[in-house]
Amino acid sequence: MRPPDPLPRTCIIGAGSSGIAAAKALSDAGVPYDHFEASDRVGGNWAFENPNGMSSAYDTLHINTSRERMAFADFPMPRSFPTFPHHSHVARYFEDYVDHFGLRDRITFETTVERCERTSDGLWDVTLHTGETRRYDALLVANGHHWDPRWPEPEPPGTFDGERIHAHDYVRAEQVKDRRVVVVGMGNSAMDIATVASYVGRSSTVAARTPAHVVPKWWFGRPLDQWATLPVMHVLPWQVAQAGMAALIRLARGPLSRYGLPQPDHGLLQSHPTISSDFLVRAGHGAIDLRPDVARFDGDRVVFADGTSVEADLVIYATGYDITFPFFDTDLISAPDNQIDLYRNVVHPEMPNTAFIGLAQPLGAIMPIAERQSKWIAAVLTGRAHLPDRDAMLAQTTANREAMARRYRRAARHTIQVDFDDYMFDLRLEMWRGRRRAKRAGHTLQIPARATVQVEA
C-alpha cells in the first residue's frame, strides 16, 4: 500500500552519527525534512576540534568498538581501517556516508536551533538562530549526549593552586606534558587521558570515585565486542552470560589486583565497563598511581578519601555528561539527573511526533542502533508502522526503568543504558508489531501531515 500524501514535514536536529542515519532513513522513505547542524561539518562528537565546541574527541582517541560492529548496515567500513579505528577514520567514514547517499546538500550547516515550541494542535514551531521560525509535523532530536560536561556536585572543598578542567576540554597531549596530573573518574576517557599522562607527564594519578571493571579490547585474539556475536550469547539469560563473560575476563586478564586496581562492588555487566588494554599495562608497570576519591584540595596537593595526598598542578574531571536539550523549555522536555522516559528509548509517549535518535548508552556502538531507530521512525512517519497507544507506551517506559534499576548500579550514566544485541532485536520486533498495527488500521497516519512548511518572519 502506498503511504499517505502528504507525508509529515519533519525537522532533524544535529548531523552527528545519529542525525545522518535519521536523514538517510527519511530520504529512503520519501519523508520531506529539513536538517540543521550547528557546525560546518558532519560527525558530531567524532569531528575532532569541531567548530561548534561540542566534540569531546582528543588527539589519541580510538573507538572502543570494532570496525564491523560500529558500521551502518548498508555502508561497511573500509577493510583498510584498523580494527579499532582512530577518530580521524571515523570522521572520514561519516563524511563518505553523507556523500555516498547524497545527504550533504540537504543539511543546513552552521545553523543552530534555538527554540522548539509546541503548538496548540501538537505541531512544532522551530526557531533558528537567524530568527526564522518554521512549523513541522514531526521532530527528530539527534543532538547527542556527550557534549555538556557534568561536574562533581559539589566539588571537593578547599583551595587548589593548579588548574581544573573537564575531560571535555582535554584535546591534546601537550595539555598534560610535564605536569602532575590527577584524573578523577574511571571511565574510558579517564583511562585514556591517564595513560597519555603516564608517558608525557611528570606523574599520573587516577582518583577512583567508583571502582570499575576495566577490560582489554582483545580477548584471545578476538575483539571484545565480537564475543557477543557468538550464537550462545543470544539464548542465555543475562546472569548466565554475565558469569561466562566474567570467567573469560579472568582467564584473559587476571584479577584487577595484579594491576593495582580496586575490585568493583558490583558484577560485570551491571555497569558500563571501561575498555582499555593500554591502561592495564601502564597500571601494571606502576606508571599510573591509583587512589580513592578526592576528599579535598590543599594548595598544591590533592587529598584523597584515605587521607593520602599527592602534589598536582592539573586536575581533570572525567565525570561524564549531562543530557540536555537547550532548545526545549525544561518544563516541556528535560532529563533531570539524566533521566528521560521514552518508548523504546526513542519516542516521547506524550508527544508521539517527537523522537530522540541515538539517545542510548549501549554496550556496543551507537551507529547501528541509530540506524535501526531511524528506519522504525521513518516507517511510523509514512504510516507503514503504528505506535501503541499512550498508556501502552507509558507502561513500557516504566517497565524499562524498573528493569534498569534492578540490573545496573545506580548512576546517571546508566539511565539510558541498553544491551546492544538485545536492544537491536527489540527494535526489530517493534517494527514488526508496528506494521501489524498499521495493517489493522489501514496504514493511516498517526501524525498530522501538512503539505507545506509554514514560515514566520
ZAMARGU-4260 file (C-alpha; in steps of 0.2 Angstrom, whole numbers, plus 5000, padded with zeros to 4 digits):
<rodrens>
0) 5000/5000/5000 | 5007/5017/4995 | 5010/5029/5010 | 4998/5043/5013 | 5001/5060/5004
5) 5006/5072/5010 | 5019/5065/5022 | 5023/5073/5039 | 5036/5088/5037 | 5050/5083/5048
10) 5064/5093/5057 | 5081/5084/5061 | 5092/5092/5074 | 5110/5088/5073 | 5121/5079/5060
15) 5132/5068/5070 | 5131/5049/5068 | 5113/5048/5073 | 5107/5063/5063 | 5114/5057/5047
20) 5107/5040/5050 | 5090/5048/5053 | 5092/5058/5037 | 5096/5043/5027 | 5081/5034/5033
25) 5069/5048/5030 | 5076/5051/5012 | 5074/5032/5008 | 5056/5033/5014 | 5052/5049/5004
30) 5048/5059/5020 | 5051/5078/5017 | 5063/5085/5030 | 5074/5099/5035 | 5091/5095/5043
35) 5100/5108/5054 | 5118/5107/5060 | 5127/5120/5071 | 5144/5115/5064 | 5151/5117/5047
40) 5154/5098/5045 | 5145/5081/5050 | 5152/5069/5063 | 5147/5077/5079 | 5157/5070/5093
45) 5169/5062/5081 | 5173/5078/5072 | 5190/5082/5080 | 5191/5101/5086 | 5173/5103/5079
50) 5170/5122/5077 | 5153/5120/5087 | 5163/5116/5103 | 5153/5101/5106 | 5165/5087/5101
55) 5174/5078/5116 | 5187/5070/5104 | 5205/5071/5109 | 5220/5068/5098 | 5224/5050/5103
60) 5205/5044/5103 | 5201/5027/5096 | 5184/5020/5096 | 5181/5005/5108 | 5170/4995/5097
65) 5177/4986/5082 | 5176/4991/5064 | 5162/4978/5059 | 5151/4981/5074 | 5150/5000/5073
70) 5147/5002/5054 | 5130/5006/5046 | 5122/4991/5039 | 5121/4997/5021 | 5139/5006/5021
75) 5153/4995/5028 | 5168/5002/5035 | 5183/5000/5023 | 5194/4985/5027 | 5209/4997/5026
80) 5204/5004/5043 | 5211/4997/5058 | 5201/4985/5069 | 5198/4999/5082 | 5198/5015/5071
85) 5206/5032/5076 | 5194/5046/5077 | 5200/5053/5060 | 5195/5037/5052 | 5178/5038/5060
90) 5175/5056/5055 | 5180/5052/5037 | 5168/5037/5037 | 5154/5049/5041 | 5159/5061/5028
95) 5159/5047/5015 | 5142/5041/5021 | 5133/5058/5018 | 5142/5060/5001 | 5138/5042/4995
100) 5120/5044/4999 | 5118/5062/4993 | 5113/5069/5010 | 5126/5083/5011 | 5116/5096/5001
105) 5101/5093/5012 | 5110/5098/5028 | 5109/5116/5033 | 5126/5119/5041 | 5131/5132/5053
110) 5113/5134/5059 | 5108/5132/5077 | 5091/5128/5083 | 5087/5140/5096 | 5070/5135/5102
115) 5057/5122/5099 | 5039/5126/5104 | 5024/5115/5104 | 5009/5122/5096 | 4991/5121/5102
120) 4987/5107/5089 | 5003/5097/5093 | 5014/5103/5079 | 5032/5110/5082 | 5037/5128/5079
125) 5056/5128/5077 | 5066/5144/5078 | 5083/5146/5071 | 5097/5157/5077 | 5093/5168/5061
130) 5077/5172/5069 | 5067/5162/5056 | 5053/5150/5063 | 5047/5135/5054 | 5032/5124/5058
135) 5034/5105/5057 | 5023/5090/5059 | 5037/5079/5067 | 5053/5082/5076 | 5069/5071/5077
140) 5081/5076/5090 | 5099/5070/5087 | 5109/5082/5097 | 5120/5070/5106 | 5123/5067/5124
145) 5142/5068/5126 | 5144/5087/5125 | 5138/5095/5141 | 5151/5092/5154 | 5144/5085/5171
150) 5155/5092/5185 | 5155/5084/5203 | 5142/5092/5214 | 5148/5099/5225 | 5166/5100/5220
155) 5178/5094/5234 | 5181/5108/5246 | 5197/5118/5249 | 5209/5129/5238 | 5218/5121/5223
160) 5233/5131/5216 | 5233/5122/5200 | 5221/5121/5185 | 5205/5111/5185 | 5196/5106/5168
165) 5184/5094/5162 | 5189/5079/5151 | 5178/5088/5138 | 5191/5102/5137 | 5206/5089/5135
170) 5211/5089/5117 | 5230/5086/5115 | 5244/5078/5124 | 5253/5094/5126 | 5240/5099/5140
175) 5247/5086/5152 | 5265/5086/5146 | 5277/5089/5161 | 5263/5091/5173 | 5257/5082/5188
180) 5240/5076/5183 | 5226/5069/5193 | 5211/5062/5183 | 5195/5060/5193 | 5185/5045/5186
185) 5187/5028/5179 | 5178/5029/5163 | 5185/5026/5145 | 5191/5044/5144 | 5198/5044/5161
190) 5209/5029/5157 | 5215/5036/5140 | 5220/5053/5147 | 5229/5045/5162 | 5238/5033/5150
195) 5244/5048/5140 | 5249/5057/5156 | 5259/5042/5161 | 5270/5044/5146 | 5272/5063/5144
200) 5268/5070/5162 | 5278/5071/5177 | 5265/5060/5186 | 5248/5052/5183 | 5236/5048/5196
205) 5218/5041/5195 | 5206/5045/5208 | 5193/5031/5208 | 5176/5038/5213 | 5168/5021/5210
210) 5179/5006/5206 | 5175/5000/5188 | 5178/4984/5178 | 5192/4988/5166 | 5193/4975/5152
215) 5205/4974/5137 | 5200/4977/5120 | 5206/4960/5114 | 5201/4943/5121 | 5211/4928/5115
220) 5215/4937/5099 | 5196/4942/5096 | 5189/4960/5098 | 5180/4961/5114 | 5163/4966/5106
225) 5164/4952/5094 | 5162/4939/5108 | 5144/4945/5110 | 5140/4939/5092 | 5143/4921/5097
230) 5126/4912/5095 | 5126/4905/5113 | 5126/4923/5119 | 5109/4926/5112 | 5100/4912/5121
235) 5107/4914/5138 | 5099/4924/5152 | 5110/4939/5156 | 5115/4932/5173 | 5122/4917/5165
240) 5130/4927/5151 | 5137/4938/5165 | 5146/4924/5174 | 5153/4917/5157 | 5160/4934/5152
245) 5167/4936/5169 | 5176/4919/5168 | 5183/4924/5151 | 5190/4940/5158 | 5198/4932/5172
250) 5207/4920/5160 | 5212/4934/5148 | 5216/4947/5160 | 5218/4940/5178 | 5212/4949/5194
255) 5212/4968/5194 | 5223/4967/5210 | 5238/4962/5199 | 5237/4979/5191 | 5234/4989/5207
260) 5216/4992/5204 | 5202/4990/5217 | 5189/4977/5215 | 5172/4984/5210 | 5157/4981/5222
265) 5146/4976/5208 | 5146/4962/5195 | 5152/4963/5177 | 5138/4970/5165 | 5130/4979/5180
270) 5138/4995/5175 | 5146/5002/5159 | 5163/4993/5158 | 5179/5003/5155 | 5188/4996/5140
275) 5207/4999/5139 | 5222/4987/5136 | 5234/5002/5137 | 5229/5007/5154 | 5230/4990/5162
280) 5248/4989/5155 | 5253/5006/5162 | 5245/5002/5179 | 5254/4986/5180 | 5270/4995/5176
285) 5267/5006/5191 | 5266/5021/5179 | 5249/5026/5185 | 5245/5029/5203 | 5228/5023/5209
290) 5219/5032/5223 | 5202/5033/5230 | 5190/5048/5228 | 5196/5066/5230 | 5191/5072/5248
295) 5198/5090/5247 | 5211/5102/5240 | 5225/5109/5250 | 5236/5121/5239 | 5246/5111/5228
300) 5241/5095/5235 | 5226/5084/5231 | 5220/5074/5247 | 5211/5058/5245 | 5197/5049/5255
305) 5210/5038/5263 | 5220/5053/5270 | 5234/5051/5257 | 5239/5065/5246 | 5249/5069/5230
310) 5256/5085/5223 | 5247/5091/5207 | 5246/5105/5195 | 5231/5099/5184 | 5215/5090/5189
315) 5205/5083/5175 | 5187/5078/5179 | 5182/5064/5168 | 5165/5064/5177 | 5153/5061/5162
320) 5140/5072/5154 | 5123/5079/5157 | 5109/5075/5144 | 5102/5092/5139 | 5091/5100/5126
325) 5094/5118/5126 | 5081/5121/5113 | 5067/5114/5124 | 5058/5123/5139 | 5063/5112/5153
330) 5045/5111/5159 | 5041/5103/5142 | 5055/5091/5139 | 5071/5089/5150 | 5081/5075/5158
335) 5084/5079/5177 | 5098/5068/5183 | 5099/5061/5165 | 5083/5053/5167 | 5071/5054/5152
340) 5057/5041/5149 | 5055/5037/5131 | 5046/5022/5122 | 5059/5010/5117 | 5072/5024/5121
345) 5065/5034/5106 | 5048/5041/5106 | 5040/5053/5119 | 5024/5045/5125 | 5015/5061/5127
350) 5021/5068/5111 | 5022/5054/5098 | 5028/5065/5084 | 5044/5068/5094 | 5058/5055/5093
355) 5076/5055/5100 | 5088/5046/5089 | 5104/5039/5097 | 5099/5043/5115 | 5106/5027/5122
360) 5121/5021/5131 | 5125/5004/5123 | 5137/4990/5127 | 5142/4992/5109 | 5142/5005/5096
365) 5128/5018/5094 | 5128/5019/5075 | 5119/5003/5070 | 5106/5007/5084 | 5103/5025/5077
370) 5101/5017/5060 | 5088/5005/5066 | 5079/5018/5076 | 5078/5029/5061 | 5071/5016/5050
375) 5057/5012/5063 | 5053/5030/5064 | 5053/5033/5045 | 5040/5018/5045 | 5029/5027/5058
380) 5030/5044/5048 | 5024/5035/5032 | 5010/5026/5041 | 5018/5009/5037 | 5020/5006/5056
385) 5010/5012/5070 | 5014/5016/5088 | 5004/5008/5103 | 4993/5020/5112 | 4999/5032/5126
390) 4995/5020/5140 | 5005/5006/5132 | 5020/5017/5129 | 5020/5024/5147 | 5019/5006/5154
395) 5034/5001/5143 | 5044/5016/5149 | 5040/5011/5167 | 5045/4993/5165 | 5061/4998/5156
400) 5066/5010/5171 | 5062/4996/5184 | 5072/4984/5174 | 5087/4995/5173 | 5086/4999/5191
405) 5086/4980/5195 | 5101/4977/5184 | 5113/4992/5184 | 5122/5001/5198 | 5113/5017/5201
410) 5122/5031/5192 | 5117/5045/5180 | 5127/5036/5166 | 5115/5021/5167 | 5098/5029/5164
415) 5099/5026/5145 | 5109/5010/5146 | 5105/4996/5133 | 5112/4980/5128 | 5117/4981/5110
420) 5111/4965/5103 | 5095/4963/5114 | 5090/4981/5110 | 5093/4979/5091 | 5081/4964/5092
425) 5068/4974/5102 | 5068/4987/5088 | 5066/4974/5075 | 5052/4966/5085 | 5044/4984/5087
430) 5045/4987/5069 | 5035/4970/5066 | 5022/4974/5079 | 5020/4992/5072 | 5017/4985/5054
435) 5004/4974/5061 | 4995/4989/5070 | 4996/4999/5054 | 4988/4985/5043 | 4974/4984/5055
440) 4971/5002/5054 | 4973/5003/5035 | 4990/5012/5035 | 4983/5028/5041 | 4995/5042/5048
445) 4996/5044/5066 | 5005/5060/5064 | 4997/5076/5056 | 5004/5080/5039 | 5004/5097/5031
450) 5008/5100/5013 | 5020/5114/5016 | 5030/5121/5030 | 5023/5137/5037 | 5037/5150/5039
455) 5036/5165/5050 | 5047/5180/5049
</rodrens>
